[in-house]
């Protein structure tokens, strides 16, 4: 039958599933599913990863079975097409087909409920339901190396704030922590930009395993440390010693693998360790600042192995996640802030979590040292100091914030700041407003969304239009060049004062 028939059947199934799960679960785990085709009473759906497939099979099999039975009848069957490599501009995506039927069941292809399910532990809870095993003995000669791989106990799943931007990576990390080396996502590669929580998440895996499975040897090491260890032992003509150490471990967590690029000999060692651990069913966890296919300077055989398991990304935190991070940080510090200040911070600092937490720490420090309450005025001062960008200009730099730019533009044109934020479409207000937006975009590192927020809650497309308009006028119109130059002079003077 056609794709159209499959879509119709799947939409009917979704109506049943909506009654079984809440909106957030539906959005996360069922909206991404794509119906592929319907053959007889067997519906094939495509899911974005192997982890995704295993998750919905473990957590939502009841809802799926109910939907299939209601829509296709008791003989209804469900098969999966699982994307194992998303491909790129020059490579098509790769997928594998999985049936939910049990091999030893004569009625193959029917959606089956799992007969047994592992006991799920509470995050951070006790492992008392599992017999405690004796910790593995580490030879004394390796103690020094093991001590170099200590985890930061602060990094746990409990204090990792989950949101749409990191839900898949966080869920995969916790699944690996519960069953290291057992799940299909081995290796687990987590990638994303600076300050988005990669190190926090992978160290949370290590801390959880050490707490709940004391018999396992967990090693966390940065790629720089791994390289320096390699160079040191190579210099001492004792490379086998280092190799033997890494072959002993049960869980290897290596941070920032992109820094292995160009280090051919170090990659040789890592390749050997990776192969051995993977073949022995040991868990490998890695982080990178980009997906495997974009890593340069790494051997093809390493890159191909990175794709064996699951690759999950961390994205920039959305507004709701930033709010939750601020509230969690303040709660941990026992501090209460006005909702207006919290919303201002969440709207203004949207680049990464590290910068957001840095601003909160700076706020608390300024408040304590200067004996000032943390109000909107202090929040704006601290944000202006911490979140700024130095742009190279002729002769000098400027370092200012959005509020300062708005005040100076308003003063220059004889307006109020409130007029710039208003909805007025009068030319005498629109032009100064666009100039202010242009200066904010060119001479601060605030995002388009944050700039729009400061200008009366406008969206990013309004800011883009303003920047383009003023850029063109600055090139063509001498008056506009004069406006901008004089305003930049004023901002430089403010910096020097």
N, C-alpha and C positions, 0 to 999 in steps of 0.2 A: 504494500500500500504506500501511499505518498507521505511526504513530510507533513503535508497539510492535515492528513488523518492523524498522524502522531501528535501534532500540536493540539488538535481538538481533544484527543483522549487525555493528553497530559494536563490541559487546562481543566478538564473535568476532575482529574486526580487532585489538582491543586486546590480545588474548592473543598474537597474532603479533608486534605491536609491542613488547610487554614483553620479548620475547627479543632484540630488536635494540638497545634503549637501556637505560641504567642507570636506577635508581629515581628519582634526582633529576631527570633529563631527562623521564622519564615523568610525574612529578608536576607539573612546571612547564609542559610543552608539550602533554600529551595529556589529563590529567585535566580541564582546563577546557572541552574540546570537547564540544558537545552534538549528538547525532544528531537531525536534523529529520524527514526522510522518505526513503522508498525508492521509486523509480519504475523498474520493470523491473530493470535491472542498474546503475542510477545511484543512488548513496548521496549525500545532501546532509547535510553537517555544518555546524554553526555555530561560528565562532571569535570571540573577544572584540574583535579589532581588526584593522586592515589590516596593522599591523606583525606581529602574531601570525601571520597568514596567510603573509606573505612569509618570515618566519623559518622556519616549519616546511616551507615549500616549498623553501627553499634548503638546509636542514640535514637534513631527515628525509624527503626524497622517496623515497629507496630503501626505507625501512621502510614508508612508506605504500603504495608500489606493490606491495611484496611481500605486504602484508596484503590489499589489495584483490584481487589476483590469486588468492591462496589461498582467500579466502572467496567471491568473486563470479565467479571464473574469469577467463580472459584478456580477456573483453569487459567486465569490470567497470569502472565509471566512478565518479569522485568529483567532486562539486561542493561549493562553499563558499557559506555565507551569512555575510557579514562584517559585524559590528556597527560602524557608523561613528559612531553617537551613541547613548549608553546611555539618553538621555532622563531624565525625572525624574517627580515625582508627577503632573504635568500634561501630560507629553509622552511618547508611546510611543517605544521605541527604534527607531532607523532602521538598516536593514541593506541591503547590496547583494549580489547573487549573482555569483559568479565560478566559471567552469569552468576546469579545469586543461588543457583541450584546447588545442592550437595552432590558430590560425585557418586556417593553410594546410595543415592535415592533414586528409585525407578522413575519417579515423576520429575525428571530434570527440567530446569527452567522455571519452575514455580518459585515465587518469592517465599523464602523460608524464614521463620523466626529463628534466632540463634537459640540452640538448646542450652548452652552454658554461657555464662558471662563472667569475666574476671571481677573479683571484688574491688570496687573503686574506693580508693582512699580519699579522705578529705585533704585538700591542699594544706600542707603545713601540719597535717594531723599525724597521728601515731601509726607506726607500721606493726602494731601489736598483733594484727590478724595473721601476719606472716611469720613463720618460725624464724627466729633470729639466727643468722649465720655468723660464724666466726670470721673476724676481719682477716683478710689475706696478709700474710707476713711479707714485709718488704725487706730484702737484704739490706744490711746496714750500709753497704757501700753506696746505695742509691738514696739514702736519707737526704743528703744535701740537695740533690736534684729535685726530690719531691717537695722540699721546703720552698724551692723557687717557684712552685706552681700553686701557691696558696690562693684560695678564693676569697673574695670580699663577702663577709657574712651579711652585709647590708642588702645585697642583691638577692631578693627572694620573689617568688610568685605573688606573695601577699601584698607587697608594696609596689608591684608593677601594675600601673593603671591600664586597664583594657579598654579599647575603643574600636570603632570600625577600621581605623588605620593600622591596627596591629593584631586583630583578633585571630586570623589564621595562623600567624607566626607564633603567637602566644599559646594557642591550643595545641599546635604541633610540638612546641617546646615542652609543654606539660605532659603530653602523651609520651614523649621520649624519656622524660624524667621518671615516669611511672614504670616504663618497660624498656630500659636502655638495651639496644641491640636486638630487640624482639620485633618492633614495628617495621613496616616497610619503608619508613623514612629514615634510612641509614645509608649514606650520611644525611644529616640535616644541615642545610645551608640557609642562613638568615642574612639577608643583605638589606642595605638602606644607607641613607646619608648620615652625616655626622650628627651625633647627639639625639638620635631617635630611639635608643634603648637596646641596641644589639648586644653590647657587653653585659648589660643588666640581665637580659633574657637568657643568654647562654650560661652566665654564672649562676643564675637561679636554677638552671638544670643541674649544674654540679652540686650546688648546696643541697638541693632536694635529694639527690641520689646519696650523697654522703650522710644525710640525716636518716633516710629510710632504708638504705641498703649498705650498711657499714662494711660489708665484705668486699665491696667493689673499690678498686683503685681509680680515683678520678684525678685527671691532670688537666689543669687549665694553663695555657701558655699563649702568649702573643707570638705572631710570626717573627717579630724582631728578636724576641727572646730565643725562640727556636733556632734562628739563624746564628745568634751569638753563641749558643750552646754548641752548635755544629762547628763553628770556627774554633772555639776553645779546644774541643776534643780532637779536632783535626790537627791543630797546632801541637797537641800533646801526643799525637800518633795513637789515640785511644778512641777512635770513632766507634768501634764495636761496643764499647762500654755504654755510649749514649744510645746506640741502636737497641741493645739488650734492655735498657731501662724502658724505652717506649714500647717494646714488645710485651712488657709485663702488664700493662695497664688495661683497664676495662672500659674506661670512658675517656676519650681524648677530645678536649675542647680547644680549638686553635682559633685565635682572634685575628682578624684582618689578614686573610690569606693573600690579598692582593699585593702585600709587601714581599711576597716570595718571588714576585716577577723578576726575571733576569738573573736569579740566583740558581744556576743550573745544578750545582752540586748539592745544595740544600734541598732542592726539589727532588733529586735522586733519593735522598734519605727519606723525605716525606712520602714519596711514592712507595717505597719499600714498607714503611711503617703502615701506611694507609692500607695497602694490599693485605698485609698480615692481619691487622686488626679486623678488617672487614670480613675476611675469610673465616676468622675465628668467632664471628658473631658479636664482636665488640662494637660499642657505639662511637661514632665520629660526629662531632658537631663543629661547624665552622661559621665564621662571619666574614662578610666582605662588604665593600662599599658599592658593589654593582653585581648584577647577575653573572653566572659563569660564562655565558656566551660573550660578555663584554670585557672579560678579563684578558689583558694583553701580557705577553711575556711569560706565560705559563705553558708547560708542555701539554700537547694535545691529549696525551694519555691521562694526565691528571684532570684536565677539564672534563673529559668524558666520564671519569669516575665521579666527579662532583655532581653529575646529573643522574646518578644511579638512584638517589633517594628523593627527598623533597626539597625544593627551593621555595622559600617564603620571604616576602618582602615586608619591610616596615616603611610606612609612608609618613609624611608630615602629619602631626596630630591635628584632627579637626577641632572645631570650636568646643564641642561638648567634651572631648577628651582633655583639652587644655583646661577647661573649667574644673574637671574632676582632678587633674594633677595639682592645680593650685589649692583646691579644697583639701586634698589629702595631705599636702605639704603643710598647710596651715594647721590642720588638725593634729598632725604629728608634733608640731611645735607649740600646740596649745594656744594658738592665736586666732582671734576672730576679726574679720574685716567686713566692711560694708559691701553689699552685693555690687554696688556701683563700681567700687575699686577692683573687685575680682573680675567683673566683666570687662573693665578697661584693660587689665593686664592680659586677659585671654584674647581679646581682640587685637591688641597691639603686638604681642610677641607670639608670632605664629611660625617661626622658622624651625625650631627644634626644642626638644624637652630640656636639654642641658642649659640652653640660654634662658628658658622660662624659669627653671629652678634657680639659676644664678641671680636673676632679678629679684626673686623672692628673698633669697639670702641677703642680698644687698639692701633690700627694703628693711629687713629686720635689723641689720647692722646699723643703718643710718638712724632708724628709730631709737635704738638702744643708746648709741653714742651721743646723739644730739637731743635726746629726751623729747622726741617729737612723736605724735600719734601718726599711725600709718593711714593717712587720708589721701584724697585724690591729688592734692598739691604735691605731697611727698612722692607718690607713685609716679607722677609725671616727671619730676626731677630725676628720680633714679632711672627711669626708662630712658630719658634723654642721655644720661651719662653712659649707661651700659649698652644700649642698643643704638649704636651710631656707626657711620661708615665714613671713612676719610677718602674723599675723591680728589684726585690730582687736578688742580686748576692752575692757570697761569700765576706764578709767583707764590701762591698760598693755597692752603686747604681751608675748608670750613667743617665744623663739627657741630651740628645743631639737630634739634628734634622737630617733629611736626608742629607742635604747639608754638615754638619760637618762630618757625617760618610763617605760620598763619598770622601771628601777632604782627610781624614785620610787614607782611604784605597788606594787611588791613590798615596799618598805620600809614604806609606809603600812599595808599589810594584814598585815605580819609574815610575808611569804613570800620565797622565793628567786626570782631571775629564771628559773632552770631550771624551777621549778614552773609559771611562766606559759607556758613553751615546751613543757611536757610534754603528754601525751595525756590527762591526768586529766580526768574529767568530774565531779569533786566540786564541789558548789556553791560552797564556800569558795575554790576556785581558778578556776572558770569565770567567776564574776562579776568578780573583779579582772582576769582576762585580757580580758574584754570591755570593761571600762572602759579598760584600757591601749590596746586596739585603737581604741576610740572617740577617745581623746585623740590618738593617732597620726594618725588620719584627719582630725580637725578642726584640728589645730595643727601639722602638717608638710605638705610637698607631696609626700610619698612616695605612690606608687601603691598600690592595694589589693593588687596582687600582691607588691610589695616588703614591705608590712607583714606579709602572710601568711608570707612567707619568713622574716622575723625571729622570728615566733612559731611556730617549729618546723616550718616548711615547709607551713603551711596554705594552702588556696586562697583566691581572692578572695571567693568566695561566703560563706565563714566570716566574713570581715571585714565584709562587707555586713550579715550577720545580726547581728553584734555591735554595729555602729554603730546599726542600726535599733532594736535592743532597748534599748540604753543611752539613746538619744535619747528613746524613749517613757517610760522609767522616770524620766529626768531631769525631764520635764515633769509627771509625775503624783506622784512620790514625793519627799517632802521630804528623806528620808535620802540618796537618791541625789544630789539637788542639793547637799547638804552635802559628800558625798564628792568630787564634781567640783570644787566651789568651793575646798575645802581643798587638793586636789591642784594646782589651778591656782595657788593662792597659793605653794605650795612651788616650782613650776616658775618662777614670777616671781622668787622669791628666789634661785634658782640663777642666773638670768640676771644679776641685779644683783651677785652675789658675784664 
